[in-house]
Amino acid sequence: MVPPSSIYRGRLAPSPTGHLHLGHARTFWTAQQRARAAGGVLVLRSEDLDLSRSRADFAAAMLEDLRWFGFAWQEGPDVSGPYAPYIQSGRWEYYRAAFEQLRAAGVIFPCTCSRRDVQESAGAPHEAPPGEAWTPDEPIYPGTCRSGNPAGRPAPACPGTNWRFRVPAGAVLKFADGHYGAQSATAGAHFGDFIVWRKDDTPAYQLACVVDDAAMVITEVVRGADLLLSTFRQLLLYRALGLAAPAFYHCPLLTDEHGVRLAKRHEALSLRSLRDQGRSPENIRAGWR
């Protein structure tokens, strides 16, 4: 395990599944500003584990658009660094090692339930604004396969089998967010057993994010408020893997004129489209004040 860093290390972690939009830019700009204010290092990591949607042209556009907007990173897929590779699809060995550690510890279990099975058993999720009482951001897993014995069940490559982390039901988890302040959630009530390895033999976001942030010695994770509840899941993974958790800073989300948070389908608000319209990065950032 890499020793803790005394230097601030932040990161940008975009996915090459579409063009970056204004919401990405504002959150990433906050990350860059915090790294610069601390005299630290900014890392760029390409999160391309969604193999069906990640594309080489989006990856190239991502780097170009970030550079155009004024981002500068000291480590990344185009400049390398001490913790390369900085592309998730090249880091499989790290994820498999973490998976095996979790399996050996008995904290994960194989699950054959489909998304529809879980949805029908648990009901639809609802969202709550940051700072208010949590409601689940995904259906609570009903525990159908929870009693299985991990030691004698299929390896992650077994078709049709997800692996879930067994959350300690009733445990109250807390952390201090750099923007929203004190946060608290109850395992099993606000979120349930969550997937760490997918049935297509791919590590899930929660596991890959924790493994990479720890391996790259990230000291503060700056990201959107939609991932606040995911932080509690990741804190459980840090604990189970014996890793020190970073600090967290969650940014408010940008929305469109209808109050809907921005997504990559909002192509008109992508950095690429705004540049084509003749907008400058300085002009765009001025609108954030």
Secondary structure by P-SEA (a helix, b strand, c coil): cccccccbbbbbbbbccccccaaaaaaaaaaaaaaaaacbbbbbbbcccccccccaaaaaaaaaaaaaaccccccccccccccccccccccaaaaaaaaaaaaaaccbbbbcccaaaaaaaccbbbbbccccccccccccccccccccccccccccccccbbbbbbccccbbbbbbbccccbbbbbccccccccccccccccccaaaaaaaaaaaacccbbbbccccccaaaaaaaaaaaacccccbbbbbbbbbcccccccccccccccaaaaaaacccaaaaaaaac
